[in-house]
Amino acid sequence: MNGDHTADRRTPLFGRLGLVALALAFVVGVSLVNSVFRGVQVDLTENRLYTLSEGTGKILGKIAEPVHLYLFWSDKATANIPALRTYAGRVREMLEAFAARSDGKLILQVIDPLPFSEEEDRASGFGLRPINAGNSADPIYLGVAGTNSVGDDDIIPFLDPAKEAFLEYDLAKLVYTLANPKKPVIGLLSELPLTAEFNPMARQASQPWVIAEQMRQLFDVRTLDPGLEEIADDIKVLMIVHPKDLSDATLYAIDQFVLRGGRALFFVDPYSEVDRGDPADPSGGRRASNLNRLTGAWGIHMDEAHVVADDRYAMTVGLGADSRPVRHLGVLGIEPADMSPDDIITGSLNLMTFAFPGHITRDQDAPATMQPLVESSELAGLIPVDRLAIMSDPEMLRADFKPTGERYVLAARISGKVPSAFPEGLPAPPGSPPAVPATHLAAATEPVNVVLVADTDLLADQLWVQSQDFFGQRVHTAFANNGDFVINALDNLLGSGDLISIRSRATFQRPFTRVQDLRREAEARFRSAEQRLQTELQETEAKLSELQASRADQGAQILSPEQAAEIERFQARRLQLRKELRQVQRGLDRDIERLGSVLKILNITVVPLFVTAAGLLLVMLRRRAQRRAQDAAGHQR
């Protein structure tokens, strides 16, 4: 018995020594791992967020001359902003990974631009813009500047954490631009006056559209003849706007350009408001354009007979000084909910405006794939183009309008190994055999990359930008992202195959998808109430206007008690409707936030508590099993 008691007294001592030894071994092991595997990272994230894509690796491997990158990061000024510091750390780690993969051709320097320092002057000289955030009184920089061996420079003014999904793409694009400094050539074939043209009536050249000005700042824009029969090899992207009557020879040239790897951006339209039409035709002539002769071979079509109307995205437009503004079913302001968040072209846009857009369809057995970029809402429907020519009042569109519940594609990215629209080669004059050039391609050797947009009006200034003269200079203020869409599309299409392969990565922050579903449901419910109140308010204001006009016609004549009471009743109802409308609009955000908060609390607190409780229960069960085993051993002794 004494031996047993001695063993029992020694066990705790051995246990304490064992724990000390285990702790020392753990410390030594961690130190060895840190020294041996210093700089090694293992990416265990679901979407490999911290692993450079293959396309980025290829871009870095092709750098011929040194490229210098400068990360301007206000380290000291953000001591109390942990979220921004976390993101800045992610940016720095990615840039360091870039430098490590570049074989010494990419030189990175991290700079903290303290206020009133030479470093801050340097950041300002590059064109980087600071922000004010948190409790910091100092401006905060988080931007990247780069230079190459020929003296070119380029910048990312501020790396917005909200655009983290595109971080790798933005950084890779910056490196690619600096490593390939020659200005790329855009071939522009347009039957709308995007560029400045001579006006014989005014005897002077008209102003170019703003989008054309922006394109010329960034690219070498070459205007092409609509009757072309060949596209030069140095044209990197072909932009075609409103092609109405292109010849087969021109279509064949476009076909072969795309099949041999040329990128293209097409704007077509079933009803273009900016098309001046035929002045000799009382109806204005045909305002439609399409490339169905070409894209039809790929299984992609634009409906020529209908335009898309949308009751959710209908914008309020003015009809003149003497008319009240109305919600126009054919003029649409599409919001991010119906723009692709996963494509670099639309991922960061907030608003795109369209006027009488068409819609794009794909055949079930189409050889091409179609990725929607911009869509209508489910409250959309189709209106025959024929009705637009005789429409005098936008309210006429509501007469027979019924949403179909379908979401229509307004813009899309087209890809795939598609066949030629001219399988027998270059079209020949009637009676002559087709001529098949030696370079003829019957199908694409690599997947094509085309962006197709079923609207041309979105390019016009009046639909997205306001311009004014400021001391002889045109100053533009954009109220929609139409210009950004075009530049993003061209920029993306111009990138190398490696750059284009870098698709947006999943964001670091995991969204509460259920909250997003509830938001959509709440918005639908409140928008219905809002629409009902808006309709009643419009009817009330119309009736009130009639009564007041009748009063004016009577001149000084005193109103009858019934008329006065009627006016007073409608005025009171108008005030009540406006109050109810404000309450509905406030209630939307309030209810959505309440629903979201409940779910976030459940995700953040209840789930961890459940896991903790399960862990404690498991520990208790194990201890109970151990005690039972000890008791059983005691009984055996």
ABEGO torsion letter per residue (X at the ends): XAAAAAAAAAAAAAAAAAAAAAAAAAAAAAAAAAAAABGBBBBABAAGAABBBAAAAAAAAABABBBBBBBBBBAAAAAABAAAAAAAAAAAAAAAAAAAAAGGABBBBBBBBBBGBAAAAAAAAAGBBBBBBEABABBBBBBBBBBBAAGBBBBBABBBAAAAAAAAAAAAAAAAAAABABBBBBBBBBABBABBBBBAAAGBBBBBBAAAAAAAAABBBBBBBAABABBBAABABBBBBGBABBBAAAAAAAAAAAAAGBBBBBBBBABBAABAEBAABAAGEBABBBAAAAAAAAGBBBBAABBBBBAAABBBBBAEAABBBBBBAABBBBBAAABBAABAAAAABABBBBBGBBBBBBBAABABBBBBABBBBAABBBBBAAAAAABABAAAAAAABBBAGBBBBABBBBBEBBBBABAAEBBBBBGBBBBBBAABBABBABBBBBBBBABAAAABAAAABBBBBBGGBBBBBBABAAAAAAAAAAAAAABBAAAAABBBBBBABBBBAAAAAAAAAAAAAAAAAAAAAAAAAAAAAAAAAAAAAAAAAAEABBBBAAAAAAAAAAAAAAAAAAAAAAAAAAAAAAAAAAAAAAAAAAAAAAAAAAAAAAAAAAAAAAAAAAAAAAAAAAAAX
